[in-house]
Amino acid sequence: MGVTQGSTPVIKCATQGDIINSTYVPGGIVDANYLLWVSKAAVAGDDLLVSDGAGNEIWPDIADGANYTKLFVLKHPIKDLTVTTMDSGALYVIKAPSDGWPG
C-alpha cells in the first residue's frame, strides 16, 4: 500500500489503487479540504481519477505536460477515497491545519 501519513495533516497516496479507509482515518471518512496531484514525470495525457468507495467519480483530471501540479477543492467528506487511476506522480490529501485532521 502506498498510502502514508506524513506530517499531519497530509496523507500521500503514491500508487494507483490506494484507498484511504478506516485504517488511516476514523470510519474511513476523508474530511479533507484539498486534493493535490503532483507529477514531475507527467507527460501530456497522463490521467488521474479519484473516486469514493461506491465507485462515484470525485475528480477526473488529465495532465497537460511535465511538472504537472493541480489542486482540487473538496466540498464534502468522502467515504473510502480511492485513487482509481494515476498514471504518474502522487496525490496528497490535505486538511486545513486549524482543523487538526487526522486525529
C-alpha positions as CSV (number, residue, x, y, z in Angstrom):
1,M,0.0,0.0,0.0
2,G,1.4,3.3,-1.0
3,V,-0.7,5.4,1.4
4,T,1.4,7.1,4.1
5,Q,0.6,9.6,6.7
6,G,3.3,12.2,6.6
7,S,3.3,15.3,8.8
8,T,-0.2,15.9,9.9
9,P,-2.5,16.9,8.3
10,V,-1.4,15.4,4.9
11,I,-1.8,11.9,3.6
12,K,0.2,10.9,0.5
13,C,-1.2,8.4,-2.0
14,A,1.8,7.1,-4.0
15,T,0.2,4.5,-6.3
16,Q,-2.9,3.7,-8.3
17,G,-5.3,1.6,-6.2
18,D,-4.5,3.3,-2.9
19,I,-7.6,3.6,-0.6
20,I,-7.8,5.9,2.4
21,N,-10.2,3.9,4.6
22,S,-10.7,3.3,8.4
23,T,-7.1,2.2,8.7
24,Y,-6.0,5.8,8.1
25,V,-8.9,8.0,9.2
26,P,-11.8,7.3,11.6
27,G,-14.7,5.5,9.9
28,G,-12.9,5.8,6.5
29,I,-14.4,9.3,6.2
30,V,-12.0,11.6,4.4
31,D,-13.0,15.1,5.6
32,A,-10.2,17.0,3.8
33,N,-10.1,20.4,2.1
34,Y,-7.9,19.7,-0.9
35,L,-6.5,17.1,-3.2
36,L,-3.2,17.9,-4.8
37,W,-1.8,16.0,-7.7
38,V,1.9,16.5,-8.3
39,S,3.9,14.8,-11.0
40,K,7.3,15.9,-12.2
41,A,7.4,12.9,-14.6
42,A,4.0,13.6,-16.2
43,V,3.5,13.7,-19.9
44,A,0.6,15.2,-21.7
45,G,-2.4,12.8,-21.4
46,D,-1.5,11.2,-18.0
47,D,-4.7,10.5,-16.2
48,L,-5.9,10.8,-12.6
49,L,-9.2,9.6,-11.3
50,V,-10.2,9.8,-7.7
51,S,-13.4,8.0,-6.6
52,D,-15.3,7.2,-3.4
53,G,-15.8,3.7,-2.1
54,A,-19.0,3.3,-4.0
55,G,-17.2,4.0,-7.3
56,N,-18.6,7.5,-7.8
57,E,-16.1,9.8,-9.6
58,I,-14.9,12.7,-7.4
59,W,-12.1,14.2,-9.5
60,P,-11.1,13.2,-13.0
61,D,-8.0,15.1,-14.4
62,I,-5.6,14.9,-17.4
63,A,-2.1,16.3,-17.2
64,D,-1.1,18.7,-20.0
65,G,2.7,18.2,-19.7
66,A,5.7,17.7,-17.4
67,N,6.0,19.1,-13.9
68,Y,2.2,18.9,-13.6
69,T,0.5,20.2,-10.5
70,K,-3.2,20.6,-9.9
71,L,-5.3,21.4,-6.8
72,F,-8.8,20.3,-6.3
73,V,-11.1,21.7,-3.6
74,L,-13.3,19.1,-1.9
75,K,-16.7,20.3,-0.9
76,H,-17.9,17.4,1.2
77,P,-16.4,14.4,3.1
78,I,-15.6,11.2,1.0
79,K,-16.0,7.7,2.3
80,D,-13.1,5.4,1.4
81,L,-11.3,7.8,-1.0
82,T,-9.8,5.7,-3.8
83,V,-7.1,6.5,-6.3
84,T,-8.8,4.7,-9.2
85,T,-6.3,5.8,-11.9
86,M,-2.9,7.6,-11.5
87,D,-0.5,7.3,-14.4
88,S,2.3,9.3,-12.7
89,G,3.2,11.3,-9.6
90,A,1.5,11.3,-6.2
91,L,-1.8,12.5,-4.7
92,Y,-1.8,14.5,-1.5
93,V,-4.9,14.7,0.6
94,I,-4.7,17.9,2.7
95,K,-6.8,19.1,5.6
96,A,-6.5,22.7,6.8
97,P,-4.2,22.6,9.9
98,S,-6.6,24.5,12.1
99,D,-9.0,21.5,12.0
100,G,-6.3,19.1,13.4
101,W,-7.1,16.2,11.0
102,P,-6.2,13.4,11.1
103,G,-6.5,13.0,14.9
